[in-house]
Amino acid sequence: MPKSITITEIARESGVSISTVSRVLNGNVPVSPDKKERVEAAIRKYNYSPNALAKGLASRQSMTIGVILPDISNPYFSSLFCEIESAAHDAGYSILLCNTLYRSGSDAHLEEDYIQMMIDKHVDGLIIAGGQQDLIHPAKTYLAAIKRAASTLPLVMIGENIDGISCLFLDRERADGIYDAVKYLSSLGHKRIAFLGGEDGVKITASRVASYKKALSSLGLPVDENLIVLTNYYAQDGYRAAGLLLERGVSFTAALCINDSVALGSLRAFHDKGLHIPEDISLISCELFHSSEFFTPRITALDRCSSRFGRLVIQKLLNVIQNQEENDSLDISPKLIVRASCGPVPENN
């Protein structure tokens, strides 16, 4: 096995100091073009790669960012993670992912264990999305774990502020998106608009239902609690919500689904009952996932800019890690993507 070359030998080969080689490798301090070219030539010649552990010991950084998610199989979290990982990689960081498999009512201790593990592993920063932080009433032990993390390392939490927790919160919920969706349905003549999916006791559900009710009221449309069916966030939950709505026997001509997975399940449930989209019922998803492009019909949905948001999360965390000033924020305002799942009110309504 060939002997591993060291940074000292790269410096000797290039005719520069070790610190100059380090500056070229880190790219954070200007180096003259001539010296940079000689160093890069030596690096290519010997296929040199700096030892990450040694770099970490020298800089007291692990160049690792921790990410804790509740369910990587959920399209929202998987797409968000992919963008976070890509942006972190571009910045020279590796990602340590923990998938807690948390559902409301399940054992929360794994979340708390993973938070402590991230502290013990000395990650340079931590991102937490979903899980107990989304609950209106998270457990006291969870809040204690979050406080411990926030006092130990740079922490970004994706969601609403939690009283008593001192870290950076990034909330992507914008009420104007729900208003735009309801207004679009109203412009097509719909007055009886249902809301399907989402789980009671979870902040994102409460936020979207409140925005839905406010939009109805501001547009002079009726707010009917019988048109709201809360289940959960997956396709099977959309199927169940649509079925429960039909069983209630209340009249409606359109429905908002909390996300594309719920929209897919609802679409199937309506189809199984002989109802067609959009001829009989118009459907809008409050959160676009990439797969919705391939539904039949294609679903009108709110694009909440997951790709840009993932990069914004990393940008904000790195600002804290590197003590940098805030950069201009990316635009993550939701946009209504009009597709084939909405139409005018049926003539018999």
NUMAR-167899 format. One record per atom (N, C-alpha, C): x, y, z; residue in three letters. Coordinates in steps of 0.05 Angstrom, whole numbers, padded with zeros to 5 digits, always signed. Example, Ala and Ser with C-alpha at 12.3 -4.5 7.8 and 13.67 -1.06 7.14 Angstrom:
BEGIN
+00264-00114+00156ALA +00246-00090+00156ALA +00264-00066+00156ALA +00257-00045+00142SER +00273-00021+00143SER +00258+00001+00157SER 
***
This chain:
BEGIN
+00017-00024+00000MET +00000+00000+00000MET +00018+00025+00000MET +00013+00044-00019PRO +00030+00068-00020PRO +00027+00085+00005PRO +00049+00097+00013LYS +00049+00115+00036LYS +00031+00139+00032LYS +00015+00147+00051SER -00002+00170+00049SER +00016+00195+00051SER +00011+00214+00032ILE +00027+00238+00032ILE +00015+00258+00052ILE +00032+00274+00064THR +00023+00293+00085THR +00022+00321+00073THR +00009+00339+00089ILE +00008+00367+00080ILE +00036+00379+00079ILE +00054+00369+00097THR +00082+00379+00097THR +00095+00373+00070THR +00091+00349+00060GLU +00103+00341+00035GLU +00091+00356+00011GLU +00065+00362+00013ILE +00052+00378-00008ILE +00064+00406-00008ILE +00069+00417+00015ALA +00082+00444+00017ALA +00110+00443+00006ALA +00125+00422+00013ARG +00153+00420+00002ARG +00153+00417-00028ARG +00135+00401-00039GLU +00133+00396-00068GLU +00125+00422-00082GLU +00108+00439-00069SER +00099+00463-00082SER +00117+00487-00077SER +00136+00484-00058GLY +00154+00506-00052GLY +00140+00529-00037GLY +00120+00522-00021VAL +00106+00542-00005VAL +00105+00532+00024VAL +00094+00549+00041SER +00091+00542+00070SER +00067+00524+00074SER +00066+00510+00097ILE +00044+00493+00104ILE +00018+00510+00106ILE +00021+00534+00117SER -00003+00551+00120SER -00014+00559+00093SER +00003+00563+00073THR -00007+00569+00046THR -00023+00546+00035THR -00013+00521+00039VAL -00028+00498+00030VAL -00055+00497+00044VAL -00055+00502+00069SER -00080+00502+00085SER -00100+00523+00074SER -00089+00546+00067ARG -00107+00567+00056ARG -00119+00559+00030ARG -00103+00545+00013VAL -00114+00536-00013VAL -00135+00515-00008VAL -00130+00497+00011LEU -00150+00475+00017LEU -00176+00486+00028LEU -00174+00506+00046ASN -00198+00517+00058ASN -00212+00537+00041ASN -00197+00551+00024GLY -00208+00570+00006GLY -00220+00595+00019GLY -00212+00600+00044ASN -00224+00623+00058ASN -00205+00647+00060ASN -00180+00645+00050VAL -00162+00667+00049VAL -00149+00668+00021VAL -00148+00692+00009PRO -00136+00694-00018PRO -00107+00685-00019PRO -00100+00671-00041VAL -00072+00661-00045VAL -00065+00670-00074VAL -00040+00678-00078SER -00032+00687-00104SER -00036+00665-00125SER -00044+00673-00150PRO -00049+00653-00170PRO -00027+00633-00175PRO -00002+00643-00174ASP +00021+00625-00179ASP +00024+00604-00157ASP +00022+00612-00132LYS +00024+00593-00110LYS +00001+00574-00110LYS -00023+00584-00115LYS -00047+00567-00116LYS -00044+00546-00137LYS -00034+00554-00161GLU -00031+00535-00183GLU -00011+00513-00176GLU +00011+00520-00162ARG +00032+00500-00155ARG +00021+00481-00134ARG +00006+00491-00114VAL -00006+00474-00094VAL -00026+00455-00106VAL -00044+00465-00123GLU -00064+00448-00135GLU -00052+00427-00153GLU -00030+00434-00166ALA -00016+00414-00183ALA -00005+00391-00166ALA +00007+00398-00143ALA +00017+00377-00125ALA -00005+00360-00113ALA -00028+00373-00107ILE -00051+00358-00097ILE -00061+00338-00117ILE -00062+00347-00142ARG -00071+00329-00164ARG -00051+00306-00168ARG -00026+00313-00167LYS -00005+00293-00173LYS -00006+00270-00153LYS -00011+00276-00128TYR -00010+00256-00107TYR -00038+00248-00097TYR -00059+00259-00111ASN -00086+00253-00103ASN -00090+00257-00073ASN -00080+00280-00064TYR -00080+00286-00035TYR -00108+00293-00025TYR -00115+00282-00002SER -00140+00289+00012SER -00133+00293+00041SER -00139+00317+00052PRO -00132+00322+00081PRO -00148+00304+00099PRO -00135+00297+00121ASN -00148+00280+00141ASN -00170+00296+00155ASN -00195+00288+00153ALA -00217+00303+00164ALA -00215+00305+00195ALA -00206+00284+00208LEU -00203+00284+00237LEU -00182+00304+00245LEU -00159+00304+00231ALA -00138+00323+00238ALA -00147+00351+00234ALA -00162+00356+00212LYS -00172+00383+00207LYS -00191+00392+00229LYS -00207+00373+00238GLY -00227+00379+00259GLY -00213+00386+00285GLY -00192+00370+00292LEU -00178+00375+00316LEU -00164+00402+00315LEU -00153+00409+00292ALA -00139+00434+00289ALA -00158+00458+00291ALA -00182+00456+00279SER -00201+00478+00278SER -00222+00477+00300SER -00222+00454+00315ARG -00243+00449+00335ARG -00270+00448+00322ARG -00271+00439+00297GLN -00296+00435+00283GLN -00297+00407+00272GLN -00321+00395+00272SER -00324+00368+00261SER -00331+00369+00232SER -00338+00392+00222MET -00349+00395+00194MET -00372+00377+00190MET -00388+00373+00211THR -00412+00356+00209THR -00436+00371+00221THR -00458+00369+00207ILE -00483+00381+00216ILE -00503+00358+00221ILE -00515+00359+00244GLY -00535+00340+00252GLY -00563+00348+00242GLY -00579+00328+00233VAL -00606+00333+00225VAL -00624+00312+00238VAL -00645+00321+00252ILE -00664+00302+00265ILE -00691+00306+00252ILE -00702+00285+00240LEU -00728+00285+00227LEU -00745+00263+00239LEU -00772+00266+00237PRO -00790+00245+00248PRO -00796+00222+00229PRO -00794+00227+00202ASP -00802+00206+00183ASP -00790+00212+00156ASP -00768+00200+00149ILE -00755+00206+00124ILE -00771+00195+00100ILE -00791+00177+00105SER -00808+00168+00083SER -00829+00188+00076SER -00834+00207+00093ASN -00853+00228+00086ASN -00841+00246+00064ASN -00855+00250+00042PRO -00844+00266+00019PRO -00834+00294+00027PRO -00848+00306+00046TYR -00840+00333+00055TYR -00812+00332+00067TYR -00808+00313+00086PHE -00783+00312+00101PHE -00761+00301+00083PHE -00767+00282+00065SER -00746+00272+00047SER -00736+00293+00028SER -00754+00308+00016SER -00746+00329-00003SER -00731+00351+00012SER -00740+00358+00036LEU -00726+00379+00052LEU -00698+00369+00059LEU -00695+00344+00067PHE -00669+00334+00074PHE -00650+00334+00050PHE -00660+00326+00027CYS -00643+00325+00003CYS -00631+00353-00003CYS -00647+00373+00000GLU -00638+00400-00005GLU -00618+00409+00017GLU -00624+00403+00042ILE -00606+00409+00064ILE -00579+00396+00060ILE -00580+00370+00053GLU -00555+00355+00048GLU -00539+00366+00025GLU -00552+00373+00003SER -00539+00385-00020SER -00525+00411-00013SER -00540+00429+00001ALA -00529+00455+00008ALA -00506+00452+00028ALA -00509+00433+00047ALA -00487+00429+00066ALA -00462+00419+00052ALA -00466+00400+00033HIS -00443+00389+00018HIS -00429+00412+00003HIS -00444+00429-00009ASP -00432+00452-00024ASP -00415+00469-00006ASP -00423+00470+00020ALA -00408+00487+00039ALA -00386+00471+00053ALA -00382+00446+00045GLY -00360+00430+00056GLY -00367+00414+00081GLY -00393+00411+00087TYR -00401+00397+00111TYR -00414+00370+00105TYR -00410+00351+00123SER -00424+00325+00121SER -00449+00326+00139SER -00467+00308+00133ILE -00492+00307+00148ILE -00494+00281+00164ILE -00503+00284+00189LEU -00509+00261+00206LEU -00539+00262+00210LEU -00554+00242+00198LEU -00583+00242+00199LEU -00593+00222+00220LEU -00613+00231+00235CYS -00627+00214+00254CYS -00657+00214+00246CYS -00668+00191+00242ASN -00696+00188+00234ASN -00711+00176+00259ASN -00727+00193+00273THR -00738+00185+00299THR -00762+00167+00297THR -00775+00166+00273LEU -00799+00150+00269LEU -00821+00159+00288LEU -00820+00185+00295TYR -00840+00195+00315TYR -00867+00200+00302TYR -00887+00191+00315ARG -00915+00198+00309ARG -00928+00207+00335ARG -00947+00225+00333SER -00961+00234+00357SER -00972+00211+00373SER -00965+00210+00399GLY -00974+00188+00416GLY -00953+00166+00418GLY -00932+00166+00402SER -00912+00145+00403SER -00891+00152+00424SER -00872+00134+00429ASP -00851+00138+00448ASP -00833+00161+00439ASP -00831+00182+00456ALA -00816+00206+00449ALA -00787+00204+00457ALA -00779+00184+00473HIS -00752+00183+00484HIS -00731+00181+00463HIS -00737+00169+00440LEU -00716+00167+00419LEU -00708+00194+00409LEU -00727+00212+00406GLU -00720+00240+00398GLU -00700+00252+00418GLU -00706+00249+00443GLU -00690+00261+00464GLU -00662+00248+00464GLU -00661+00221+00460ASP -00635+00207+00459ASP -00618+00217+00435ASP -00631+00222+00412TYR -00617+00231+00389TYR -00606+00259+00393TYR -00622+00276+00406ILE -00612+00303+00412ILE -00587+00302+00429ILE -00587+00285+00450GLN -00563+00282+00467GLN -00540+00270+00451GLN -00546+00252+00433MET -00524+00240+00417MET -00511+00261+00400MET -00526+00280+00389MET -00515+00301+00372MET -00496+00319+00389MET -00505+00324+00414ILE -00488+00340+00432ILE -00462+00325+00438ILE -00464+00299+00444ASP -00441+00282+00451ASP -00421+00280+00427ASP -00432+00280+00403LYS -00415+00277+00379LYS -00403+00304+00370LYS -00409+00325+00384HIS -00398+00352+00379HIS -00402+00360+00350HIS -00426+00356+00340VAL -00432+00367+00313VAL -00430+00397+00314VAL -00424+00409+00291ASP -00420+00438+00290ASP -00446+00453+00292ASP -00468+00440+00285GLY -00494+00453+00286GLY -00515+00431+00283GLY -00540+00438+00291LEU -00561+00418+00291LEU -00587+00431+00279LEU -00600+00415+00262ILE -00626+00423+00251ILE -00647+00402+00260ILE -00669+00412+00270ILE -00691+00395+00279ILE -00716+00403+00264ILE -00729+00384+00251ALA -00754+00389+00237ALA -00775+00369+00246ALA -00799+00378+00251GLY -00821+00359+00257GLY -00818+00347+00285GLY -00832+00325+00290GLY -00831+00312+00315GLY -00846+00328+00337GLY -00837+00325+00361GLN -00852+00338+00383GLN -00853+00368+00382GLN -00833+00380+00369GLN -00834+00409+00368GLN -00859+00420+00353GLN -00871+00403+00336ASP -00895+00411+00322ASP -00920+00408+00338ASP -00918+00395+00361LEU -00942+00392+00378LEU -00948+00418+00393LEU -00974+00423+00397ILE -00981+00447+00412ILE -00972+00444+00441ILE -00971+00419+00451HIS -00962+00415+00479HIS -00940+00393+00479HIS -00915+00400+00473PRO -00894+00379+00474PRO -00887+00372+00503PRO -00875+00348+00506ALA -00868+00338+00533ALA -00847+00356+00546ALA -00848+00358+00573LYS -00828+00373+00587LYS -00800+00363+00584LYS -00797+00336+00582THR -00771+00324+00579THR -00759+00331+00551THR -00776+00333+00531TYR -00768+00341+00504TYR -00758+00370+00505TYR -00773+00388+00517LEU -00766+00416+00519LEU -00739+00419+00534LEU -00735+00402+00554ALA -00709+00403+00569ALA -00686+00395+00551ALA -00691+00375+00534ALA -00670+00366+00515ALA -00663+00388+00495ALA -00684+00401+00485ILE -00680+00423+00466ILE -00664+00446+00479ILE -00672+00453+00504LYS -00657+00474+00518LYS -00628+00467+00521LYS -00622+00442+00527ARG -00595+00432+00531ARG -00579+00435+00505ARG -00592+00428+00483ALA -00579+00430+00457ALA -00574+00459+00449ALA -00594+00476+00454ALA -00591+00505+00447ALA -00569+00519+00463ALA -00564+00509+00487SER -00543+00521+00504SER -00516+00510+00497SER -00515+00489+00480THR -00490+00475+00475THR -00479+00480+00447THR -00497+00482+00427LEU -00488+00484+00399LEU -00508+00501+00383LEU -00499+00511+00360PRO -00518+00526+00342PRO -00541+00508+00334PRO -00566+00517+00338LEU -00590+00501+00333LEU -00610+00517+00317LEU -00620+00504+00296VAL -00642+00514+00280VAL -00665+00495+00282VAL -00688+00506+00289MET -00712+00490+00291MET -00732+00500+00269MET -00742+00481+00253ILE -00760+00489+00232ILE -00789+00488+00242ILE -00800+00511+00248GLY -00827+00512+00259GLY -00830+00538+00274GLY -00853+00539+00288GLU -00859+00563+00304GLU -00841+00565+00328GLU -00838+00590+00338ASN -00822+00595+00363ASN -00834+00579+00386ASN -00816+00570+00403ILE -00825+00556+00428ILE -00815+00574+00451ILE -00833+00582+00468ASP -00826+00600+00490ASP -00805+00587+00508ASP -00785+00603+00515GLY -00765+00593+00533GLY -00741+00579+00520GLY -00743+00576+00493ILE -00721+00563+00478ILE -00706+00584+00463ILE -00680+00587+00468SER -00664+00608+00455SER -00647+00595+00432SER -00659+00595+00408CYS -00645+00586+00384CYS -00659+00599+00360CYS -00650+00591+00336LEU -00661+00603+00312LEU -00685+00586+00303LEU -00708+00599+00300PHE -00732+00585+00290PHE -00738+00595+00262PHE -00743+00577+00244LEU -00751+00584+00216LEU -00779+00572+00211LEU -00798+00590+00209ASP -00826+00581+00205ASP -00833+00586+00175ASP -00840+00565+00161ARG -00846+00568+00132ARG -00876+00571+00127ARG -00892+00571+00147GLU -00921+00573+00143GLU -00928+00602+00136GLU -00942+00605+00114ARG -00951+00632+00106ARG -00981+00630+00100ARG -00997+00646+00115ALA -01026+00645+00112ALA -01036+00653+00085ALA -01020+00670+00071ASP -01029+00680+00045ASP -01032+00658+00025ASP -01017+00636+00028GLY -01020+00614+00009GLY -01047+00601+00011GLY -01057+00596+00035ILE -01083+00584+00039ILE -01104+00603+00028ILE -01101+00629+00033TYR -01120+00649+00023TYR -01122+00648-00007TYR -01099+00646-00020ASP -01098+00645-00050ASP -01113+00621-00060ASP -01110+00598-00046ALA -01123+00573-00055ALA -01154+00576-00052ALA -01163+00586-00029VAL -01192+00589-00025VAL -01203+00610-00044VAL -01188+00632-00049LYS -01198+00653-00067LYS -01200+00642-00095LYS -01182+00625-00103TYR -01183+00613-00130TYR -01208+00595-00133TYR -01213+00579-00113LEU -01238+00563-00113LEU -01263+00580-00114LEU -01262+00602-00099SER -01285+00620-00098SER -01289+00633-00126SER -01267+00639-00139SER -01270+00651-00166SER -01283+00632-00186SER -01282+00606-00180LEU -01294+00586-00198LEU -01323+00581-00189LEU -01332+00595-00169GLY -01360+00593-00160GLY -01364+00575-00136GLY -01344+00564-00125HIS -01347+00545-00102HIS -01352+00561-00076HIS -01372+00552-00062LYS -01379+00564-00036LYS -01377+00545-00013LYS -01381+00520-00018ARG -01379+00499+00003ARG -01353+00484-00001ARG -01333+00492+00015ILE -01305+00482+00011ILE -01297+00467+00036ILE -01290+00442+00033ALA -01282+00425+00056ALA -01252+00427+00061ALA -01244+00418+00085PHE -01215+00415+00092PHE -01209+00387+00101PHE -01190+00374+00088LEU -01185+00345+00094LEU -01156+00341+00103LEU -01152+00323+00123GLY -01126+00314+00131GLY -01114+00332+00153GLY -01090+00324+00161GLY -01077+00338+00184GLY -01086+00325+00210GLY -01070+00329+00230GLU -01075+00317+00256GLU -01082+00337+00277GLU -01102+00333+00293ASP -01110+00351+00314ASP -01087+00352+00335ASP -01083+00376+00346GLY -01062+00379+00366GLY -01034+00385+00355GLY -01032+00388+00328VAL -01007+00394+00315VAL -01008+00422+00304VAL -00986+00437+00307LYS -00986+00465+00300LYS -00993+00470+00271LYS -00981+00455+00253ILE -00985+00460+00224ILE -01014+00456+00217ILE -01027+00436+00229THR -01056+00432+00224THR -01072+00456+00234THR -01066+00463+00259ALA -01081+00486+00271ALA -01077+00511+00254ALA -01053+00516+00245SER -01047+00540+00229SER -01062+00540+00202SER -01062+00517+00189ARG -01075+00516+00163ARG -01105+00516+00165ARG -01116+00504+00185VAL -01145+00505+00189VAL -01153+00533+00196VAL -01138+00547+00213ALA -01144+00575+00220ALA -01143+00592+00196ALA -01123+00588+00179SER -01120+00604+00154SER -01144+00599+00135SER -01152+00574+00134TYR -01175+00566+00117TYR -01200+00579+00126TYR -01205+00579+00152LYS -01229+00592+00163LYS -01229+00622+00159LYS -01205+00634+00163LYS -01203+00663+00160LYS -01208+00671+00131LYS -01197+00654+00112ALA -01201+00660+00083ALA -01230+00658+00076ALA -01244+00637+00086LEU -01272+00634+00080LEU -01288+00659+00090LEU -01282+00667+00114SER -01297+00690+00126SER -01292+00715+00110SER -01266+00720+00103SER -01260+00745+00089SER -01272+00746+00061SER -01278+00722+00050LEU -01290+00721+00023LEU -01321+00718+00025LEU -01331+00719+00049GLY -01360+00717+00052GLY -01371+00690+00048GLY -01355+00669+00052LEU -01363+00641+00049LEU -01369+00629+00076LEU -01387+00609+00077PRO -01394+00597+00103PRO -01372+00580+00115PRO -01369+00582+00141VAL -01350+00565+00156VAL -01367+00544+00170VAL -01364+00519+00161ASP -01380+00497+00172ASP -01361+00476+00183ASP -01362+00471+00209GLU -01345+00452+00222GLU -01348+00424+00211GLU -01372+00418+00200ASN -01377+00391+00189ASN -01361+00386+00164ASN -01350+00408+00152LEU -01334+00405+00128LEU -01304+00401+00134LEU -01297+00400+00159ILE -01269+00396+00168ILE -01266+00368+00179ILE -01248+00352+00166VAL -01243+00325+00175VAL -01213+00321+00179VAL -01205+00319+00204LEU -01177+00316+00211LEU -01170+00287+00215LEU -01150+00277+00202THR -01141+00249+00205THR -01111+00249+00210THR -01095+00251+00189ASN -01066+00252+00191ASN -01055+00262+00164ASN -01030+00255+00158TYR -01016+00268+00135TYR -01009+00250+00112TYR -01019+00225+00112TYR -01011+00206+00092TYR -01034+00199+00073TYR -01028+00184+00052ALA -01049+00178+00032ALA -01072+00163+00044ALA -01066+00144+00061GLN -01088+00129+00074GLN -01106+00147+00091GLN -01094+00168+00102ASP -01109+00187+00118ASP -01127+00205+00101ASP -01118+00211+00077GLY -01134+00225+00058GLY -01158+00209+00049GLY -01153+00183+00044TYR -01174+00165+00036TYR -01195+00163+00058TYR -01186+00161+00083ARG -01205+00159+00106ARG -01220+00185+00110ARG -01206+00208+00107ALA -01219+00234+00111ALA -01241+00239+00090ALA -01235+00232+00065ALA -01255+00236+00044ALA -01279+00218+00049ALA -01274+00193+00057GLY -01296+00175+00063GLY -01313+00185+00086GLY -01301+00195+00107LEU -01316+00206+00130LEU -01333+00230+00122LEU -01321+00247+00105LEU -01336+00271+00096LEU -01361+00262+00081LEU -01358+00243+00063LEU -01381+00234+00047LEU -01402+00221+00065LEU -01393+00207+00086GLU -01412+00194+00104GLU -01429+00215+00120GLU -01418+00238+00124ARG -01432+00259+00139ARG -01456+00270+00123ARG -01455+00267+00097GLY -01478+00275+00080GLY -01481+00305+00077GLY -01460+00320+00083VAL -01461+00349+00080VAL -01454+00356+00051VAL -01465+00378+00041SER -01459+00386+00013SER -01433+00401+00011SER -01418+00395-00009PHE -01393+00410-00015PHE -01386+00405-00044PHE -01371+00424-00056THR -01363+00421-00084THR -01333+00423-00088THR -01318+00428-00066ALA -01289+00430-00068ALA -01277+00423-00041ALA -01251+00416-00042ALA -01237+00409-00017ALA -01208+00418-00018ALA -01199+00429+00005LEU -01170+00433+00009LEU -01159+00409+00024LEU -01137+00398+00014CYS -01124+00376+00028CYS -01098+00387+00040CYS -01091+00377+00063ILE -01068+00389+00077ILE -01042+00386+00062ILE -01039+00365+00046ASN -01015+00361+00029ASN -01022+00342+00006ASN -01002+00337-00011ASP -01007+00321-00035ASP -01013+00292-00028ASP -01001+00281-00007SER -01006+00253+00000SER -01036+00250+00008SER -01046+00269+00024VAL -01075+00268+00031VAL -01092+00272+00006VAL -01083+00290-00012ALA -01098+00294-00037ALA -01100+00269-00054ALA -01077+00254-00055LEU -01077+00229-00070LEU -01097+00209-00058LEU -01097+00206-00032GLY -01116+00188-00019GLY -01145+00196-00023GLY -01150+00223-00021SER -01177+00233-00024SER -01186+00229-00053SER -01169+00234-00072LEU -01175+00230-00100LEU -01185+00201-00105LEU -01171+00182-00093ARG -01178+00154-00096ARG -01205+00148-00083ARG -01209+00159-00059ALA -01235+00154-00045ALA -01258+00165-00060ALA -01256+00189-00071PHE -01277+00200-00087PHE -01282+00183-00112PHE -01260+00174-00125HIS -01263+00157-00149HIS -01278+00132-00142HIS -01271+00120-00119ASP -01285+00095-00111ASP -01314+00099-00106ASP -01323+00123-00100LYS -01351+00129-00096LYS -01365+00139-00121LYS -01350+00137-00144GLY -01362+00146-00169GLY -01361+00175-00174GLY -01345+00190-00159LEU -01343+00219-00163LEU -01318+00225-00179LEU -01319+00245-00196HIS -01297+00252-00213HIS -01285+00279-00206HIS -01259+00281-00210ILE -01244+00306-00205ILE -01235+00317-00232ILE -01242+00341-00240PRO -01256+00362-00225PRO -01285+00365-00232PRO -01296+00346-00247GLU -01324+00350-00256GLU -01344+00351-00233GLU -01340+00334-00213ASP -01358+00334-00190ASP -01347+00349-00165ASP -01321+00346-00161ILE -01308+00359-00138ILE -01281+00371-00147ILE -01276+00395-00139SER -01250+00408-00144SER -01232+00403-00120SER -01206+00399-00125LEU -01187+00391-00104LEU -01162+00409-00106LEU -01153+00419-00083ILE -01128+00434-00081ILE -01112+00423-00058ILE -01086+00419-00062SER -01068+00411-00040SER -01054+00435-00029SER -01052+00436-00002CYS -01039+00458+00012CYS -01009+00455+00012CYS -00998+00433+00001GLU -00969+00430+00000GLU -00962+00411-00022GLU -00947+00422-00042LEU -00939+00407-00065LEU -00915+00389-00059LEU -00918+00364-00067PHE -00895+00345-00068PHE -00890+00340-00098PHE -00865+00333-00105HIS -00858+00330-00133HIS -00874+00308-00147HIS -00883+00288-00133SER -00898+00266-00145SER -00925+00274-00156SER -00936+00297-00147SER -00963+00305-00155SER -00965+00311-00185SER -00943+00316-00197GLU -00942+00321-00226GLU -00953+00297-00241GLU -00951+00273-00228PHE -00958+00248-00242PHE -00985+00237-00233PHE -01000+00252-00216PHE -01027+00243-00209PHE -01046+00246-00233PHE -01068+00232-00233THR -01089+00236-00253THR -01115+00243-00240THR -01125+00268-00243PRO -01112+00290-00257PRO -01089+00302-00241PRO -01073+00319-00254ARG -01052+00333-00240ARG -01065+00352-00219ARG -01054+00352-00195ILE -01066+00367-00173ILE -01057+00396-00172ILE -01076+00414-00171THR -01071+00442-00164THR -01060+00443-00136THR -01038+00457-00131ALA -01025+00456-00105ALA -01010+00481-00099ALA -01005+00485-00073LEU -00988+00507-00063LEU -00959+00497-00062LEU -00942+00510-00078ASP -00913+00504-00077ASP -00901+00521-00056ASP -00891+00507-00035ARG -00879+00521-00012ARG -00849+00522-00014ARG -00838+00518-00038CYS -00810+00523-00044CYS -00791+00507-00026CYS -00795+00481-00024SER -00779+00464-00007SER -00749+00466-00013SER -00743+00467-00040SER -00715+00468-00048SER -00701+00493-00038SER -00714+00516-00042ARG -00702+00541-00033ARG -00702+00542-00002ARG -00722+00531+00010PHE -00724+00532+00039PHE -00701+00515+00052PHE -00695+00492+00040GLY -00674+00475+00050GLY -00647+00490+00049GLY -00643+00505+00028ARG -00618+00520+00026ARG -00617+00544+00045ARG -00641+00555+00050LEU -00642+00577+00069LEU -00636+00567+00097LEU -00645+00543+00104VAL -00639+00531+00131VAL -00609+00529+00135VAL -00595+00518+00115ILE -00566+00515+00117ILE -00552+00542+00118ILE -00562+00561+00102GLN -00550+00588+00101GLN -00551+00601+00129GLN -00575+00598+00141LYS -00579+00611+00168LYS -00561+00597+00189LYS -00560+00570+00188LEU -00544+00555+00208LEU -00515+00562+00205LEU -00505+00563+00180LEU -00476+00569+00176LEU -00470+00598+00185LEU -00489+00616+00182ASN -00484+00643+00192ASN -00479+00643+00222ASN -00493+00626+00236VAL -00489+00623+00265VAL -00463+00609+00271VAL -00458+00587+00258ILE -00433+00572+00262ILE -00408+00589+00257ILE -00409+00604+00235GLN -00385+00619+00227GLN -00385+00648+00235GLN -00405+00655+00252ASN -00407+00682+00263ASN -00407+00703+00240ASN -00422+00697+00220GLN -00424+00715+00197GLN -00450+00731+00199GLN -00450+00754+00185GLU -00474+00771+00184GLU -00495+00757+00167GLU -00520+00765+00172GLU -00542+00753+00157GLU -00540+00760+00128GLU -00544+00740+00111ASN -00546+00744+00082ASN -00575+00751+00076ASN -00580+00761+00051ASP -00607+00766+00043ASP -00623+00740+00043ASP -00647+00740+00053SER -00663+00716+00054SER -00674+00709+00027SER -00677+00683+00022LEU -00689+00674-00003LEU -00719+00677-00001LEU -00732+00680-00024ASP -00761+00683-00024ASP -00773+00655-00022ASP -00788+00650-00001ILE -00801+00624+00003ILE -00831+00628+00005ILE -00841+00649-00006SER -00870+00653-00006SER -00884+00632-00022SER -00906+00620-00012PRO -00920+00599-00027PRO -00932+00610-00052PRO -00933+00593-00073LYS -00944+00600-00099LYS -00964+00579-00107LYS -00988+00588-00116LEU -01008+00569-00125LEU -01002+00560-00153LEU -00998+00534-00156ILE -00993+00521-00182ILE -01019+00510-00192ILE -01031+00523-00213VAL -01057+00514-00223VAL -01053+00492-00243VAL -01067+00469-00237ARG -01066+00446-00255ARG -01094+00437-00262ARG -01098+00412-00264ALA -01123+00402-00276ALA -01145+00393-00256ALA -01140+00396-00230SER -01158+00385-00210SER -01181+00404-00201SER -01182+00427-00213CYS -01203+00446-00206CYS -01219+00455-00230CYS -01245+00458-00225GLY -01262+00467-00247GLY -01286+00482-00235GLY -01304+00493-00252PRO -01327+00508-00242PRO -01346+00490-00226PRO -01363+00502-00211VAL -01383+00488-00195VAL -01401+00472-00214VAL -01406+00446-00208PRO -01424+00431-00225PRO -01451+00444-00228PRO -01464+00441-00250GLU -01489+00455-00256GLU -01511+00448-00236GLU -01511+00424-00225ASN -01533+00415-00207ASN -01528+00425-00179ASN -01508+00441-00173ASN -01504+00452-00147ASN -01510+00482-00146ASN 
***
